[in-house]
Amino acid sequence: MTVNKPRLIAVDGVEAETVLAEATRLARSAKDGGISHWDASGVFQDLIVAEDAGAPSPRTLLLLYAADLAFRLRWEIRPALAEGRTVVAAPYVDTAYAFGRAAGLPAGWLTNLFRFAPRPAERVIARPSGKEDDGKVDGFIGYVCKQITGKKKGHASREIVERTTTQLRTAALRANTRLSR
């Protein structure tokens, strides 16, 4: 019996559509690949119901992201890797880290927060589509824009997206990360 070599591939970015497209492409290219999506735990869906609690801070949103990632690792990613499968995490750590830096949180705090996450075999930053429609920003970054500014579109949301994109580009230059096609 041949056991495949397990691989964790991280796909990060600001546009859910481009992140998912790249993750799907990578999962299909690995005959045994699957995708782990953010909010697998449902914690962000639960937060939507608690709107009366007020807007969460960037730090709170990142703590929830870390909790969701821990859930994904426990119930999706590690079991698939143990079976010798390829897992594409979409998004993984770089998106959350870039958002945290864009929000002004200290790099050391963010590094410590995500220290539990295993290093992926491959890291990919999904390029933004280049379309001016900031309605394309969905997923985690669209969610945090809505939580922080009250809406996914508008100047304040666009500023969060632009700062996060800049942080992702900077991370890609520093690490062994490639940009998607």
C-alpha positions as CSV (number, residue, x, y, z in Angstrom):
1,M,0.0,0.0,0.0
2,T,1.4,3.4,-1.0
3,V,0.9,6.3,1.3
4,N,0.9,9.8,-0.2
5,K,3.1,12.4,1.3
6,P,0.9,14.8,3.3
7,R,1.1,18.5,2.3
8,L,-0.4,21.6,3.8
9,I,-0.8,24.4,1.3
10,A,-1.8,27.9,2.5
11,V,-3.7,30.2,0.2
12,D,-4.2,33.7,1.6
13,G,-5.5,37.0,0.2
14,V,-8.1,39.7,0.6
15,E,-10.7,38.6,-2.0
16,A,-12.6,35.4,-1.1
17,E,-13.4,34.8,-4.7
18,T,-9.7,34.7,-5.8
19,V,-8.6,32.8,-2.7
20,L,-11.2,30.1,-3.3
21,A,-10.4,29.9,-7.0
22,E,-6.7,29.4,-6.3
23,A,-7.5,26.9,-3.5
24,T,-9.7,25.0,-5.8
25,R,-7.1,24.9,-8.5
26,L,-4.5,23.6,-6.1
27,A,-6.8,21.0,-4.5
28,R,-7.7,19.7,-8.0
29,S,-4.0,19.5,-9.0
30,A,-3.4,17.2,-6.0
31,K,-5.4,14.0,-6.7
32,D,-6.0,13.6,-3.0
33,G,-6.6,17.3,-2.2
34,G,-9.3,19.0,-0.1
35,I,-10.0,22.6,1.1
36,S,-10.3,23.8,4.6
37,H,-12.3,27.0,4.7
38,W,-12.4,29.8,7.3
39,D,-15.3,29.7,9.8
40,A,-15.5,25.9,9.7
41,S,-16.3,26.2,13.5
42,G,-19.2,28.6,12.9
43,V,-17.9,31.1,15.4
44,F,-18.2,34.0,13.0
45,Q,-21.8,33.0,12.1
46,D,-22.5,33.0,15.9
47,L,-21.1,36.5,16.2
48,I,-23.5,37.8,13.5
49,V,-26.3,36.8,15.8
50,A,-24.8,38.7,18.7
51,E,-25.0,42.1,16.9
52,D,-26.4,43.8,20.0
53,A,-23.1,43.1,21.8
54,G,-21.4,45.9,19.7
55,A,-18.6,45.9,17.2
56,P,-15.7,43.6,18.1
57,S,-12.2,45.0,18.1
58,P,-9.6,43.8,15.6
59,R,-7.9,42.0,18.4
60,T,-11.1,40.2,19.3
61,L,-11.7,39.2,15.6
62,L,-8.2,37.8,15.5
63,L,-8.7,35.8,18.7
64,L,-11.8,34.3,17.1
65,Y,-9.9,33.6,13.9
66,A,-7.3,31.8,15.9
67,A,-10.0,29.8,17.7
68,D,-11.5,28.9,14.3
69,L,-8.1,27.9,12.9
70,A,-7.5,25.7,15.9
71,F,-10.9,24.0,15.2
72,R,-9.9,23.5,11.5
73,L,-6.6,22.1,12.5
74,R,-8.2,19.7,15.0
75,W,-11.1,18.5,12.9
76,E,-10.1,19.0,9.3
77,I,-6.4,19.7,8.6
78,R,-4.5,17.3,10.9
79,P,-6.8,14.3,10.3
80,A,-6.4,14.7,6.5
81,L,-2.6,15.1,6.8
82,A,-2.5,12.0,9.0
83,E,-4.2,10.1,6.2
84,G,-1.5,11.3,3.8
85,R,-3.7,13.8,2.0
86,T,-3.1,17.3,0.7
87,V,-5.0,20.1,2.4
88,V,-5.4,23.6,1.1
89,A,-6.2,26.0,3.9
90,A,-8.1,29.0,2.5
91,P,-7.2,31.3,4.1
92,Y,-4.6,30.3,6.6
93,V,-2.4,32.5,8.8
94,D,-1.0,35.2,6.5
95,T,-4.4,36.8,5.8
96,A,-5.2,37.2,9.5
97,Y,-1.6,38.3,10.3
98,A,-1.8,40.9,7.5
99,F,-5.1,42.2,8.8
100,G,-3.7,42.4,12.3
101,R,-0.7,44.4,11.1
102,A,-3.0,46.6,9.0
103,A,-5.0,47.3,12.1
104,G,-1.9,48.3,14.1
105,L,-1.5,45.2,16.3
106,P,2.1,44.4,17.3
107,A,3.9,41.8,15.2
108,G,5.1,39.9,18.3
109,W,1.5,39.5,19.6
110,L,0.4,38.2,16.2
111,T,3.3,35.8,15.9
112,N,2.6,34.4,19.4
113,L,-1.1,34.1,18.6
114,F,-0.5,31.9,15.6
115,R,2.5,30.0,16.9
116,F,0.3,26.9,17.3
117,A,-0.3,26.7,13.5
118,P,2.0,24.3,11.6
119,R,4.2,25.8,8.9
120,P,2.7,25.0,5.4
121,A,4.7,23.2,2.8
122,E,3.7,25.9,0.3
123,R,2.4,29.4,0.7
124,V,0.4,31.3,-2.0
125,I,-1.0,34.8,-2.0
126,A,-4.0,35.0,-4.3
127,R,-3.7,38.2,-6.3
128,P,-6.7,40.6,-6.1
129,S,-8.8,40.6,-9.3
130,G,-8.0,44.2,-10.0
131,K,-11.6,45.1,-10.3
132,E,-12.7,48.3,-8.7
133,D,-15.8,46.7,-7.2
134,D,-14.9,46.3,-3.5
135,G,-18.0,44.1,-3.2
136,K,-15.6,41.3,-4.3
137,V,-14.1,41.5,-0.8
138,D,-15.9,38.8,1.1
139,G,-14.7,36.0,3.3
140,F,-12.7,36.9,6.4
141,I,-11.6,40.3,5.2
142,G,-15.1,41.3,4.0
143,Y,-16.4,40.0,7.4
144,V,-14.0,42.2,9.4
145,C,-14.7,45.2,7.2
146,K,-18.4,44.8,8.0
147,Q,-17.7,44.3,11.7
148,I,-15.4,47.2,12.1
149,T,-17.0,49.8,9.7
150,G,-20.6,48.5,9.6
151,K,-20.4,47.8,5.9
152,K,-18.3,45.9,3.4
153,K,-18.1,48.8,0.9
154,G,-17.0,52.3,1.4
155,H,-13.9,54.3,2.1
156,A,-13.1,52.9,5.5
157,S,-13.5,49.3,4.3
158,R,-11.4,50.0,1.2
159,E,-8.7,51.4,3.5
160,I,-8.7,48.2,5.5
161,V,-8.5,46.1,2.3
162,E,-5.6,48.2,0.9
163,R,-3.6,48.1,4.1
164,T,-4.1,44.3,4.4
165,T,-3.1,43.9,0.7
166,T,0.1,45.9,1.4
167,Q,0.9,43.7,4.4
168,L,0.3,40.5,2.4
169,R,2.7,41.7,-0.4
170,T,5.3,42.6,2.2
171,A,4.9,39.1,3.8
172,A,5.3,37.5,0.4
173,L,8.5,39.3,-0.2
174,R,10.0,38.3,3.1
175,A,9.0,34.6,3.1
176,N,9.0,31.7,0.7
177,T,5.6,32.7,-0.7
178,R,4.5,32.9,-4.3
179,L,1.8,35.1,-5.8
180,S,-0.9,33.3,-7.7
181,R,-1.2,33.6,-11.5
